[in-house]
Amino acid sequence: MNGTAFADRRHSGAAGGDVAALGREASRRRGAKAGIAVGAVVAKREFRLTRESLLRYAGASGDVNPIHWSQRVAESVGLPGVIGHGMLTMALGGRLLTDWLGDPVGIVEYGVRFSHPVVVPDDDDGIALRMIATVAAVRDDGLIEVEIDARVDDTRVLARTRAVVRRPAGCL
Protein backbone atom coordinates (compact mmCIF):
# COMPACT_ATOMS: atom_id res chain seq x y z
CA MET A 1 0.00 0.00 0.00
CA ASN A 2 1.36 3.43 -0.87
CA GLY A 3 0.02 5.47 2.04
CA THR A 4 -2.97 6.88 0.16
CA ALA A 5 -5.21 3.88 0.84
CA PHE A 6 -7.41 5.62 3.39
CA ALA A 7 -7.88 8.90 1.56
CA ASP A 8 -9.07 8.17 -1.93
CA ARG A 9 -6.20 8.24 -4.42
CA ARG A 10 -8.00 10.87 -6.47
CA HIS A 11 -7.05 13.68 -4.07
CA SER A 12 -5.98 16.95 -5.59
CA GLY A 13 -2.64 18.58 -5.09
CA ALA A 14 0.65 18.99 -6.87
CA ALA A 15 1.26 15.29 -7.12
CA GLY A 16 -2.27 13.99 -7.75
CA GLY A 17 -1.51 10.74 -5.92
CA ASP A 18 2.14 10.28 -7.03
CA VAL A 19 3.98 9.61 -3.75
CA ALA A 20 7.44 10.47 -5.17
CA ALA A 21 6.13 13.77 -6.53
CA LEU A 22 4.55 14.52 -3.15
CA GLY A 23 7.96 14.14 -1.55
CA ARG A 24 9.57 16.41 -4.15
CA GLU A 25 6.83 19.01 -3.65
CA ALA A 26 7.25 18.88 0.15
CA SER A 27 11.02 19.32 -0.23
CA ARG A 28 10.47 22.27 -2.57
CA ARG A 29 8.14 23.92 -0.07
CA ARG A 30 10.58 23.39 2.79
CA GLY A 31 13.49 24.74 0.77
CA ALA A 32 11.47 27.76 -0.33
CA LYS A 33 10.91 28.84 3.23
CA ALA A 34 13.74 31.08 4.41
CA GLY A 35 11.86 31.47 7.68
CA ILE A 36 8.52 30.75 9.26
CA ALA A 37 6.25 33.72 9.90
CA VAL A 38 3.09 33.88 11.97
CA GLY A 39 0.11 33.75 9.63
CA ALA A 40 1.99 31.92 6.87
CA VAL A 41 0.10 29.09 5.18
CA VAL A 42 2.56 26.18 5.28
CA ALA A 43 0.41 23.39 3.85
CA LYS A 44 -2.83 23.07 1.93
CA ARG A 45 -4.46 19.94 0.61
CA GLU A 46 -7.76 18.39 -0.40
CA PHE A 47 -8.52 14.78 0.52
CA ARG A 48 -11.36 12.82 -1.07
CA LEU A 49 -13.23 10.53 1.31
CA THR A 50 -15.39 7.80 -0.21
CA ARG A 51 -17.31 4.91 1.26
CA GLU A 52 -14.47 2.69 0.05
CA SER A 53 -11.90 4.73 1.98
CA LEU A 54 -14.10 4.42 5.10
CA LEU A 55 -14.21 0.63 4.71
CA ARG A 56 -10.44 0.49 4.27
CA TYR A 57 -9.92 2.61 7.38
CA ALA A 58 -12.40 0.48 9.35
CA GLY A 59 -10.44 -2.64 8.47
CA ALA A 60 -7.09 -1.11 9.34
CA SER A 61 -8.25 0.52 12.58
CA GLY A 62 -10.64 -2.15 13.81
CA ASP A 63 -13.39 0.49 14.13
CA VAL A 64 -16.19 -1.32 12.31
CA ASN A 65 -19.04 0.66 13.87
CA PRO A 66 -21.89 0.45 11.31
CA ILE A 67 -22.45 4.25 11.37
CA HIS A 68 -19.34 4.35 9.17
CA TRP A 69 -20.73 2.04 6.48
CA SER A 70 -24.51 1.46 6.86
CA GLN A 71 -26.90 4.21 5.79
CA ARG A 72 -29.76 2.44 7.59
CA VAL A 73 -27.91 2.25 10.92
CA ALA A 74 -26.56 5.80 10.66
CA GLU A 75 -30.03 7.22 10.04
CA SER A 76 -31.59 5.04 12.78
CA VAL A 77 -29.37 6.76 15.37
CA GLY A 78 -30.20 10.24 14.10
CA LEU A 79 -27.25 10.89 11.80
CA PRO A 80 -27.83 12.46 8.39
CA GLY A 81 -26.05 9.53 6.72
CA VAL A 82 -22.88 7.46 6.88
CA ILE A 83 -20.15 9.48 8.58
CA GLY A 84 -16.39 9.31 8.32
CA HIS A 85 -14.34 8.19 11.29
CA GLY A 86 -13.29 11.14 13.42
CA MET A 87 -9.88 9.56 13.89
CA LEU A 88 -9.49 9.28 10.11
CA THR A 89 -10.20 12.99 9.74
CA MET A 90 -7.70 13.71 12.51
CA ALA A 91 -5.11 11.43 10.89
CA LEU A 92 -5.43 13.28 7.58
CA GLY A 93 -4.56 16.49 9.43
CA GLY A 94 -1.46 14.73 10.74
CA ARG A 95 -0.62 13.64 7.22
CA LEU A 96 -0.94 17.23 6.01
CA LEU A 97 1.68 18.19 8.59
CA THR A 98 4.06 15.29 7.99
CA ASP A 99 3.97 15.91 4.23
CA TRP A 100 5.05 19.51 4.94
CA LEU A 101 7.60 18.58 7.60
CA GLY A 102 8.99 15.61 5.73
CA ASP A 103 9.26 13.65 8.98
CA PRO A 104 6.51 12.27 11.27
CA VAL A 105 8.83 12.71 14.26
CA GLY A 106 8.54 16.45 13.63
CA ILE A 107 5.12 16.54 15.29
CA VAL A 108 5.63 17.11 19.02
CA GLU A 109 1.97 17.62 20.01
CA TYR A 110 -1.28 17.32 18.10
CA GLY A 111 -4.89 17.65 19.17
CA VAL A 112 -8.32 18.32 17.70
CA ARG A 113 -11.94 18.67 18.71
CA PHE A 114 -14.47 16.97 16.45
CA SER A 115 -16.96 19.71 15.65
CA HIS A 116 -19.14 18.32 12.85
CA PRO A 117 -19.59 14.87 11.30
CA VAL A 118 -18.22 14.28 7.80
CA VAL A 119 -21.14 12.78 5.88
CA VAL A 120 -19.83 10.61 3.04
CA PRO A 121 -22.25 9.99 0.14
CA ASP A 122 -22.66 6.62 -1.51
CA ASP A 123 -21.16 7.54 -4.87
CA ASP A 124 -17.80 7.33 -6.63
CA ASP A 125 -16.80 10.93 -5.92
CA GLY A 126 -17.24 10.99 -2.15
CA ILE A 127 -16.66 14.22 -0.30
CA ALA A 128 -13.87 16.79 -0.45
CA LEU A 129 -12.13 17.46 2.87
CA ARG A 130 -10.04 20.62 2.56
CA MET A 131 -7.26 21.36 5.04
CA ILE A 132 -5.07 24.43 5.44
CA ALA A 133 -2.23 24.64 7.99
CA THR A 134 -1.23 28.12 9.18
CA VAL A 135 1.55 29.18 11.55
CA ALA A 136 -0.04 30.44 14.78
CA ALA A 137 3.18 31.12 16.73
CA VAL A 138 6.92 30.68 16.59
CA ARG A 139 8.08 29.91 20.10
CA ASP A 140 11.33 30.97 21.76
CA ASP A 141 12.35 27.30 22.02
CA GLY A 142 12.24 27.06 18.21
CA LEU A 143 9.04 25.02 18.06
CA ILE A 144 6.22 26.15 15.80
CA GLU A 145 2.53 26.19 16.71
CA VAL A 146 0.31 25.39 13.73
CA GLU A 147 -3.46 25.60 13.38
CA ILE A 148 -5.31 23.48 10.83
CA ASP A 149 -8.56 24.59 9.27
CA ALA A 150 -10.45 21.45 8.16
CA ARG A 151 -13.66 21.93 6.17
CA VAL A 152 -16.19 20.17 4.03
CA ASP A 153 -17.76 22.87 1.87
CA ASP A 154 -18.06 25.80 4.30
CA THR A 155 -18.50 23.65 7.42
CA ARG A 156 -15.62 23.32 9.84
CA VAL A 157 -15.37 19.63 10.76
CA LEU A 158 -12.45 19.90 13.19
CA ALA A 159 -12.12 22.69 15.73
CA ARG A 160 -9.21 23.71 17.94
CA THR A 161 -6.95 21.75 15.62
CA ARG A 162 -3.52 22.65 16.85
CA ALA A 163 -0.09 21.12 16.59
CA VAL A 164 3.35 21.90 17.92
CA VAL A 165 6.04 20.94 15.44
CA ARG A 166 9.79 21.08 15.04
CA ARG A 167 11.07 23.47 12.41
CA PRO A 168 11.37 21.73 9.02
CA ALA A 169 14.88 21.26 7.66
CA GLY A 170 15.92 24.20 5.52
CA CYS A 171 13.92 26.77 7.52
CA LEU A 172 15.81 29.32 9.57
C-alpha positions, 0 to 999 in steps of 0.5 A: 500500500502506498500510504494513500489507501485511506484517503481516496487516491484521487485527491488533488494537489501537486502530485495527484496521488504520485507519492514520489512527486509529493515528496519532491513538492514537500522538499520544494516547499521546505526549501522555499521557506527562508523562515517561518512567519506567523500567519503563513500558510505552510500546507494546503491539501484536499482529501477525497473521502469515499465509502471505500476509503471508510471501509479500508480505514475500518479494516485497518483501525478495527473500528467497524461501527456500522455508522461508518458504512450502513446508511440504515444504521446511521439514520436510525441513530439520528445521523444524516447519513454514513459518517467518516471516522473522526480519527481518520479525519484527525489522521489526515490532518497529521498527514498534512503536517508530515507531508510539509515537515517531511518527517513524522517525528517532527510533530511534538503535540497534536490535538483536535476537537471533532466539531461536525460529522463528515457525511460521506455519500454513496457515490464514486466521488465521495466528499472533499475534505479541505485542510489548510495549515497556518503558523499560529506562533513561533516559540522561543524554544524554536518550536512552531505552533500550527493551526489546521482549518479542516472543512467540508464545503463551508462547514468546519469539521475539526475545531481547535486543531492545533499542533506543535512541530519542530522546524522543518529542515531548511527553515531558519 
